[in-house]
Amino acid sequence: MVATMPIDRVQTVTESEARFSALLDAANLRRVTIICRAGRPVATISPYTPMAEERKPGALTGEFWMADDFDETPSDVIDDFEDAIAIVEGIGKTDAITTVGTFVISDEMHSLVQAELDRLIAQNRNPAFLLLDLETGAGLAYNIDTIYYSASGIKAHNMCALCYFVPESFTNSKSGMQATLQYSSNADYERVFNSYNDNIPNQWRERAHLGKQQWGRMYTNYSTRDNAKLWLCDWDFLSGDSEAARALCSWMEASRASAFAAVVGEREGYINCSKAGWESDTVHGCNEGGFIQTPGGTYLLVIMTSQGGTPDRVLTGLVSVLDDAYQAYAPQKARD
C-alpha cells in the first residue's frame, strides 16, 4: 500500500510500482510518499537532499584556549538566587550610602545619589533602596532595614508564588493575573488571591529565607532588604522559560505607574520587569521593585518610601541616578 502527503493510498506494491513516475513527480513538488507492505511502512520516496560534506575534526586546532577550571563558577559570580539572597542577608548597616561587594562609585556619582536622597528626605519620604548586580552581587544600599507599607508591590511576589506552587493557576487565572500586574487592579488581585490556599504566599516567603514572620494577608509591611529577597525569589521563577514566566515578565514590563519604565523603557538595549506600589486610603507608601536589563548587565533595584504618590512621578529621579551609577560601574565589572 502507498500513502502520500496528502494521503494517497495504493493497495499493493505492484500498484505503487505502476505509479512510480507519478511518485517521483510528487517528490519533485516537495511531497513525501510512505510505501507500506502488509500495512507496515518499509520505505519512503522523498525530495533529494544533498549530503553535507563530512566533518573533519581538528580543523581549528590551536585557535581556541580553554581554562582548566572553565566549568567552575568564579567566587565573585552569583550562581543562583540562593547566593544572591545570602549576599543581601550579609549586608551590614546602611545608615549611609553603602557599597556592596566590588561595586565602585565615584565621589561625583555618590554626590548625585545623595542629592536625590536629600530631595526625597526633604519631602518627608524617608527613602530606601537596594541595587544589586545579578552577575557579581555587587551593588549599592541605603536604609534597607526600615519598615514600609508594601502597597501593590507585593502583588508581583504573590503572583509568582501562585504560578510556581500551583502551575495550573496561570491557565485558570491568566486574565486576572494580567490585570493585577499590568494595571494593578485590586479587585482582580483579590479575586485571584482568594481562589487559592492562603498558605502559598507564606511558602514563598520561607523560600526567600524570611521564615515564619507575621505578615498581612494580601498586603503587608516589610523592609527593603526583605522585599529584595522576595524579588530574588521571583527572579528564580521569572528567568525560567515557562509560558507563565514569559507572560508575567511582559505584563510587568508595561506595568502601570512604573518609574522604571518611565526612565529606561525607551532606551535601546534596556528591558525592565517591575511592579510599582503606591498609597492606599489609610496607609501611605510609594515603592517599586524589579529588574532592569541593560547592555552592561542586569540588576535588581528596590526603592521604598513612606509617603504616597505614584512612582512614575515620585521615584524617577532616584531610578535615573542609580542607573547612571550602575552604568558607571559596568565597565569596571567587565574589566574584573
Phi, psi and omega in degrees: 000150179239135173238131178245170177243104004295157191298131177223109190263136173234134192287330185228160176297325179301319179293324178292325177296325181291335181257016189303318180298320179293325179291326175294322176297321179295320178297323179295337178265018177069029176256149181249134177247130176257122181261128184241149173235127182055037177082001183243133179298134179233342182196167175227152168244115188222166179302145180285132175239119181301141179288137178293147178298136183300130181284134179250106181301149174095003183296334182252023180303130179088354182274338183232154176232137180233127181293153179297331182256032185300332184262014177254136179283122179303152184294338182262017179241133179290126181273323179201181186293335177296319177299317182295319178297320179298323178296315180297319179296331184275355179291133181277210180294143182229045178293338174234169177302124188236130175278147180243128178063228186268011182297135180242132178226132181286162178300320181295315180293322177302318180295323179293317177296316180297321180297321179290322175296317180298323178298316180290324178296322179296338177267011181060035182265347177046065188287158173214152176205158171218123176244132183218120175292129187278358175261314187256341184079007177278154180181196180228147181213151177207126170059039192279359180251001174289142183269135180229164174284134183291327190050212185283356178301332183288345181300324180298316181297316183288327176290321175298318180298316179299313181294328181285310185275333180230079186306326182290346179298330180295314179294318185286333187231028187303311184294322178294322177295319179297315179296325180293315187273320184277321185249357179058039181290118179291323181295317179291323177300313180296320181296313180293313182302316184286353180277352187227170184299130180299341185281347183299313176300324178295322177296323179294320180293321177295322178297331178272013178066035179258000174066201184256058178288164173277120181237153171294161186289302181253332176230162184203186173239135177203170181271167176297324178298312181292321178299318179297320179296323176293320178295326178291325174295319175300317182302320179302323178280313186292335180279358176283181186248022179284159178300320180296316180298316180297319182293314181299319178298316182294322179292322181280347173290333181245032185292141182300139173062025183283125173288327179300311181296323180297326184272312189246357187302329182258002182281137181295132178085001180257143170223131177246147177220104189208167175226127179265154174219145180211182195308149170253187181291330188245341185230136180265142176184148176214115184210166174203145176216159178152205188232144176235117176266128183232168176301336181265359181141179181243138179225152171274138175222126175234126178233133178225145177219169187256002180238162185281187185111149182281142182304325181293347176256332188261322194255359186298323180297317180290320177301316183296313183288329177289324174294322176300318179296321179293317180295328176289331179279328188306315177299325177296320178299317181296322180291323180293000000 
